[in-house]
Amino acid sequence: MKRSNNFQKHVLFIIIFISLFIIFIYIYYKPTDYQLRYKINNIDVSEEYNRKKELYYFTLNYDDIEFKLLSLDKYTNKRKLIKNIEIIHDGDSTCLDFQTQGIKLYSICNNNKEYFSELKNVSFFKKTSFENINIGNLDSKKYLLWNYNEFILLNSQNKKLELFDKDIYNINLFYIYKNYFLIPDYDQNYKFDKFYLINVNNGKIEKIDLRFEIYFDSYFLGNDQDKIYIFDKKEEQLYYIDLPKKEIYKAQNKILIDGIWKDVSIQTLKNDQPKFSEEKYYEYVLNTGNLYLEYNNFKFKVTNLVVSQIVASKELEVYFIANDILYKYDPYNNLQALMQYSEWNFNNQNMIFIFD
């Protein structure tokens, strides 16, 4: 009996010890808001983690110049993440380069006019071509290119996807959801009663027949998981397409803002065309041909190229067109020239769609 009681006490002690250890690990690694200040190489550093935004902000003051950076890396329990700063002077430019622990930081410069990344232009080098599109060093993304009456899918196996009988100069009504591309039947006029759903993983196309006719004078608001919402301005009706069921339903007049459904009037849907949205803490913006990354009331210039169109962006990656070349940029790897197509000199709006 005594041995049994000792065994039970031993088991209870182990359970308590393991529980306390798990609690300690949880608390130790749980993301926590913090802000601290320190100095490196006579540069004042403010380091901040924002748990809600899930990102780091850094503010550095050097020679009366205030530099701001951000990092989207996962939270670390380490502090004073910048270990060393190299100061580089080049003419009227001052650049800061970083050695860090636990996260990555990109170099940043100032020339007394603006902040900028490493503004080195890159040349395009053709490796192969497909349907008059010159292809360089592509990443692992999948590219769906519109060519007026067909799509060109560039992935592990390049192929053409023929959809419509007539040429469509601009496709303005479409929706991207995960690795799917949803587009109405553009062979119809004024209104349509079917969608095409393209799976960019394999190039397969499914047809979705609709119970309602929808006018092309419509717009997509966004999606709630696999339900995609579209508003017909002429009929003043909000619908959602249930992708798994391949079916369309009438919807209540609500929009999704920061994860919360809010009532909205028909007139607002028709006139203001609101879309589902979440608060943005950073974004790439285009201003008269200049491309900037903006965050925390700060912006820096990405490239000296004259940019005509932002194609896509995700986290700190951005794809854009300058002249007839598609470029990719992120502050860690700088600029890459991916592909070239002469038609993009004249028409590049809604011509390139990029998928993970």
Summary of the structure (lengths in Angstrom):
residues: 356
radius of gyration: 26.0
end to end distance: 63.3
largest distance: 89.7
contacts: 967
relative contact order: 0.11
helix: 11%
strand: 50%
